[in-house]
Amino acid sequence: MGKAVLKPEVMPNAESERARLMLLRRMADVVSLPASRINAFERSVVADLLVDMMRQASVEERRRIAARLAPLTEIPNNILRLLLRDDLVVARELLVECTSLSDHDLITCARDTGIEHCKLIAARRQLSAGVTAVLIERNEPEVIEAVLQNREAVIPTTALEEAVALSRHNANLCGWLLKRPELRPSSAYVMFWWCNHEERSVILRRFAVSREVLQGSVVDLFGMAAKDGWSDPVVRKALQFIERRQRNREAARKSAYEGLEGIIEAAAESGLTPELVAEIGHLAGVKPLTAAKILSDEGGESIAVLCKATGLTKHYLVLLWKAMRRSGSEDSSDPRWERVQIVYDMLAVDRAQTVIRYWNWALTSALTPQLIRAIREGEDHLIDQFSAAERAAMLALSEDFKA
């Protein structure tokens, strides 16, 4: 794509070929002279002639010229464009060794060349946000993985979210994404749904943060909001996220099951139904859609998060696991059950609540008709129009709505 086709022309005899090679190398030497020896106009004229000759040169000669020019701080633009888009063995000399390439040089090269060229660009030191954004926009897992592995690369938020979206169907990206300092909790929480157990554990250890400081800073506002009848929906939603209480006490008083424990005991006997799932969610203080997502999770770690967040003992974790018609005995051969117990034991209640409330916020309160339409129609290009919660919902629910 955009790469020049360079074919050496047949030389009439060995002497003429030798003369051409000598001239080619001499001109490369002249272009490489310092500014004190050659002015900009002279360098430009020589560069034009050199480009014309390089089109007829062999790959090895072009590679030698690229290696000769790589240490320079100023390389004529027309030579750079030709060599950066050349065969990989030629372009490598500049993409690996040349420190003077500008962001413009790298961006245009990334747009005009193939995966292997882009992987070399992705491995460069001190890669800027502009260059990484272009590399990630290509949506090529190999290139994105190379960018994520580069610790000196700066990745902008929107580009990282594109990589998060692509990780849903490219599992190799998940582990590298979790190592990026730019990854925000909003992206990590939504990645949870398609990560493996080890990666889910990393997410819960690193991003399941406490809300203690936040709770202390707004403790007086709960009384003010209550006096006002919780009339401001923005304040109500924010304080619901912050407050310490997870269960819906009002729902528990009205429930025929006398609380969350009662309905889980009933579900363990009869199995989960859509009605029971919705009721569990209601009693646990989350929306039915959030409860359905948690209770249909194949890995099961989200069940542990739900139980810990709502203060359920491990006995009810076992019953809920059985309600899902999965084995819950201690001698179970299902490795998922052991993993679920590990997550339950390692999570603090407050941190588990942070995770489950973000899921609830992202999966339900952000779910506007416009967002649902964008999800169903696959309009990922509209992602910048939505908030962090809406983007998380788009990623987490895209497969569910398309099913």
C-alpha positions in Angstrom: 0.0 0.0 0.0 1.7 3.2 -1.2 5.0 1.4 -1.6 7.3 2.3 -4.5 8.1 -0.6 -6.9 11.8 -0.6 -7.3 13.2 -2.8 -10.0 16.9 -2.7 -10.9 17.4 -2.2 -14.6 19.7 -4.5 -16.5 23.2 -3.0 -16.9 24.9 -3.2 -20.2 28.2 -4.4 -18.8 30.1 -4.9 -15.6 32.1 -1.6 -16.0 29.0 0.5 -16.3 27.4 -1.2 -13.3 30.5 -0.5 -11.2 30.4 3.2 -12.3 26.8 3.5 -11.3 27.3 1.9 -7.9 30.3 4.3 -7.2 28.2 7.3 -8.3 25.3 6.1 -6.1 27.5 5.8 -3.1 29.3 9.2 -3.7 26.0 11.0 -4.0 24.9 9.3 -0.7 28.1 10.7 0.8 27.4 14.2 -0.4 23.8 14.1 0.9 25.3 13.1 4.3 27.7 16.1 4.5 27.2 18.5 7.4 25.5 21.9 6.8 28.8 23.6 7.0 29.9 21.8 3.8 26.7 21.9 1.7 23.8 24.3 1.7 20.1 23.3 1.7 19.6 23.9 -2.0 22.6 21.8 -3.0 21.5 19.0 -0.7 18.0 19.1 -2.3 19.4 18.9 -5.8 21.6 15.9 -4.9 18.7 14.3 -3.1 16.5 14.5 -6.2 19.2 12.8 -8.3 19.8 10.2 -5.6 16.1 9.3 -5.4 16.0 8.8 -9.2 19.0 6.5 -9.1 17.8 4.5 -6.1 14.7 3.5 -8.0 17.0 1.5 -10.3 19.4 0.2 -7.6 19.3 -3.2 -6.0 17.7 -3.9 -2.6 21.2 -4.3 -1.0 22.4 -1.0 -2.3 19.3 0.8 -1.0 19.8 -0.9 2.3 23.4 0.4 2.4 22.2 3.9 1.7 19.6 3.7 4.4 22.2 2.5 6.9 24.5 5.4 5.8 21.8 7.9 6.3 20.3 6.5 9.6 22.7 8.4 12.0 21.9 11.8 10.4 19.9 14.4 12.1 18.5 15.8 8.8 17.6 13.5 5.9 15.9 14.9 2.8 12.2 14.2 2.9 12.0 12.7 -0.5 14.7 10.1 0.3 13.0 9.3 3.6 9.7 8.7 2.0 11.2 6.3 -0.5 13.3 4.3 1.9 10.7 4.1 4.7 8.2 2.5 2.2 10.8 0.2 0.7 11.3 -3.5 1.4 11.4 -4.3 5.1 15.2 -5.0 5.0 15.7 -1.5 3.7 13.2 0.4 5.9 14.4 -1.5 9.0 17.7 0.5 8.9 15.8 3.7 9.5 12.9 2.5 11.6 15.2 0.8 14.1 18.3 3.0 14.0 17.3 6.5 13.0 16.4 8.7 16.0 15.7 11.8 13.9 12.4 10.5 12.3 9.6 12.9 13.1 6.1 11.9 14.1 4.9 12.9 10.6 7.5 10.5 9.1 6.3 7.7 11.3 2.6 8.4 10.9 2.7 8.6 7.1 4.8 5.4 7.1 2.3 3.6 9.3 -0.5 4.6 7.0 1.2 3.6 3.8 2.9 0.3 4.7 2.2 -3.2 6.0 2.1 -4.9 9.4 5.8 -5.6 9.6 6.8 -2.0 9.1 4.2 -1.0 11.7 5.6 -3.5 14.2 9.0 -1.9 13.8 7.5 1.5 14.4 5.6 0.2 17.4 8.9 -0.9 19.0 10.6 2.5 18.8 11.6 4.3 21.9 9.6 7.2 23.2 6.7 6.7 20.8 4.3 9.7 21.0 0.5 9.5 21.5 -0.1 10.6 17.9 1.9 7.7 16.4 0.4 5.1 18.7 -3.1 6.3 17.9 -2.5 5.8 14.2 -1.0 2.3 14.8 -3.9 1.2 16.9 -6.4 2.6 14.4 -5.3 0.0 12.0 -7.0 -2.6 14.2 -4.3 -5.2 13.6 -3.8 -7.3 16.8 -0.1 -7.9 16.1 0.6 -4.2 15.8 -1.5 -3.3 18.8 0.3 -6.0 20.8 3.7 -4.5 19.9 2.5 -1.0 20.9 1.2 -2.3 24.3 4.5 -4.1 24.9 6.4 -0.8 24.4 6.8 0.6 27.9 8.0 4.0 26.5 5.0 4.4 24.2 2.4 7.0 25.2 -1.2 5.7 24.4 -4.1 8.2 24.4 -7.3 7.2 26.2 -9.4 6.8 23.0 -6.8 4.6 21.4 -6.5 2.5 24.5 -10.3 2.0 24.5 -10.1 0.9 20.9 -7.5 -1.7 22.0 -9.8 -2.8 24.8 -12.7 -3.3 22.4 -10.5 -5.4 20.1 -9.3 -7.5 23.0 -12.8 -9.0 23.2 -11.9 -11.2 20.3 -8.1 -11.2 20.6 -7.3 -12.7 24.0 -3.5 -12.0 23.7 -4.2 -8.3 24.1 -5.8 -8.6 27.5 -2.7 -9.3 29.5 -0.7 -6.5 27.9 -3.5 -4.0 28.4 -3.6 -4.8 32.1 0.1 -3.8 32.3 -0.5 -0.4 30.8 -0.4 2.6 33.2 -2.9 4.4 31.1 -5.6 1.8 31.7 -8.5 3.2 33.7 -10.9 1.3 36.0 -13.8 1.9 33.6 -11.9 0.0 30.9 -10.6 -2.7 33.3 -14.1 -3.4 34.7 -15.6 -4.0 31.3 -12.6 -6.1 30.2 -13.4 -8.4 33.2 -16.3 -10.0 31.2 -14.0 -11.6 28.6 -10.7 -12.0 30.5 -9.4 -15.3 31.9 -9.2 -16.1 35.6 -5.7 -14.8 36.1 -6.5 -11.5 34.3 -9.7 -11.2 36.3 -7.8 -11.6 39.5 -5.4 -8.8 38.4 -8.3 -6.5 37.6 -9.9 -7.1 41.0 -6.6 -6.7 42.9 -5.6 -3.5 41.0 -8.8 -1.7 40.2 -11.2 -2.8 42.9 -10.6 0.4 44.9 -11.9 1.5 48.2 -14.4 4.4 48.4 -13.5 5.4 52.0 -12.1 8.8 51.1 -14.9 9.6 48.8 -17.5 8.5 51.4 -15.9 10.7 54.1 -15.9 13.7 51.8 -19.7 13.6 51.1 -21.0 12.2 54.4 -23.1 15.3 55.1 -24.7 15.3 51.7 -26.7 12.2 52.3 -28.8 14.0 54.9 -29.3 17.0 52.6 -30.4 14.8 49.7 -32.8 12.9 51.9 -34.4 16.2 53.2 -34.8 17.2 49.5 -36.6 13.9 48.8 -33.7 12.7 46.5 -35.3 15.0 43.9 -32.1 15.6 41.9 -31.4 12.5 39.8 -27.7 13.3 39.2 -27.1 13.7 43.0 -29.1 10.5 43.7 -27.2 8.4 41.2 -23.8 9.6 42.4 -24.6 9.1 46.1 -26.0 5.6 45.4 -22.6 4.8 43.9 -20.8 6.2 47.0 -22.9 5.0 49.9 -21.8 2.0 52.1 -25.1 0.1 52.0 -25.4 -2.3 49.1 -28.7 -4.2 49.7 -32.1 -2.8 49.0 -33.7 -2.8 52.5 -37.0 -1.6 51.3 -37.2 -4.5 48.7 -36.2 -7.0 51.5 -39.2 -5.9 53.6 -41.6 -6.4 50.8 -40.0 -9.6 49.4 -41.9 -12.9 49.8 -38.5 -14.5 50.3 -37.7 -12.3 53.4 -34.4 -11.2 52.0 -31.5 -12.1 49.7 -30.6 -15.3 51.7 -34.1 -16.6 51.4 -34.4 -16.2 47.6 -30.9 -17.8 47.1 -32.1 -20.8 49.2 -35.2 -21.1 47.0 -33.1 -20.8 43.8 -30.8 -23.5 45.0 -33.8 -25.9 45.2 -35.6 -25.0 42.0 -32.8 -23.4 39.8 -32.6 -19.9 38.5 -35.5 -18.5 36.5 -35.6 -15.0 34.9 -38.0 -14.0 37.6 -35.7 -15.1 40.4 -32.7 -13.5 38.7 -34.5 -10.2 38.6 -35.6 -10.5 42.2 -32.0 -11.4 43.3 -30.8 -8.2 41.5 -33.6 -6.2 43.1 -32.7 -7.4 46.6 -28.9 -7.0 45.9 -29.4 -3.4 44.9 -28.6 -3.8 41.2 -30.7 -3.7 38.1 -32.1 -6.9 36.5 -29.8 -6.6 33.5 -26.8 -6.4 35.8 -28.0 -9.4 37.8 -28.5 -11.3 34.6 -25.0 -10.5 33.3 -23.5 -11.6 36.7 -25.5 -14.8 37.0 -24.8 -15.9 33.5 -21.1 -15.4 33.7 -19.4 -18.5 32.5 -16.3 -18.1 34.6 -18.2 -17.4 37.8 -15.9 -14.9 39.5 -18.6 -12.2 39.2 -20.8 -14.4 41.5 -18.1 -14.1 44.2 -18.1 -10.3 43.7 -21.9 -10.2 44.1 -21.8 -12.3 47.3 -19.0 -10.4 48.9 -20.5 -7.0 48.0 -23.8 -7.9 49.6 -22.3 -9.4 52.7 -23.4 -13.0 51.9 -21.4 -15.7 53.7 -19.6 -18.5 51.8 -22.6 -20.8 52.5 -24.7 -18.7 50.2 -22.0 -18.5 47.6 -22.2 -22.4 47.5 -26.0 -22.2 47.2 -25.9 -19.6 44.5 -23.4 -21.7 42.6 -25.7 -24.7 42.9 -28.7 -22.5 41.8 -26.8 -22.0 38.5 -26.8 -25.8 38.2 -23.0 -25.9 38.7 -21.3 -28.2 41.1 -20.5 -26.5 44.4 -19.1 -29.3 46.6 -15.6 -29.0 48.0 -14.5 -32.1 46.1 -15.8 -30.7 42.8 -13.6 -31.3 39.7 -14.8 -28.1 38.2 -11.8 -25.7 38.4 -14.1 -22.7 38.2 -15.5 -23.3 41.6 -12.0 -23.1 43.2 -11.4 -19.9 41.4 -14.7 -18.4 42.6 -13.7 -19.2 46.2 -10.3 -17.5 45.7 -11.9 -14.3 44.5 -14.4 -14.4 47.3 -11.7 -14.7 49.9 -9.4 -12.1 48.5 -11.9 -9.3 48.1 -12.9 -6.8 50.8 -16.6 -5.8 51.0 -16.0 -2.2 50.1 -13.9 -3.0 47.1 -16.4 -5.6 45.8 -19.1 -3.0 46.1 -17.0 -0.6 44.0 -16.8 -3.1 41.2 -20.5 -4.2 41.3 -21.7 -0.6 41.4 -19.6 0.3 38.4 -21.0 -2.6 36.5 -24.5 -1.6 37.5 -23.9 2.1 36.5 -22.3 1.2 33.2 -24.6 -1.6 32.2 -27.9 0.1 33.1 -28.0 3.8 34.0 -25.9 4.6 30.9 -28.1 2.5 28.6 -29.9 5.2 26.7 -32.0 4.4 23.5 -29.3 6.1 21.4 -26.7 3.9 22.9 -28.8 0.7 22.5 -29.2 1.6 18.8 -25.5 2.2 18.4 -24.7 -1.1 20.0 -27.2 -3.1 17.9 -26.1 -1.4 14.6 -22.4 -1.7 15.4 -21.8 2.0 15.2 -18.5 1.9 17.1 -17.3 5.0 15.2 -19.7 7.0 17.4 -17.8 6.0 20.6 -16.5 9.6 21.2 -20.1 10.8 21.6 -20.6 8.8 24.7 -19.5 9.0 28.4 -17.1 6.5 30.0 -20.0 4.6 31.4 -21.8 4.5 28.1 -18.6 3.3 26.3 -18.3 0.6 28.9 -21.8 -0.5 28.3 -21.3 -0.5 24.6 -18.3 -2.9 25.0 -19.8 -5.2 27.6 -23.2 -5.6 26.0 -22.4 -5.5 22.3 -22.6 -9.3 21.9 -25.7 -9.6 24.0 -27.7 -7.1 22.0 -26.5 -8.6 18.7 -27.4 -12.1 19.7 
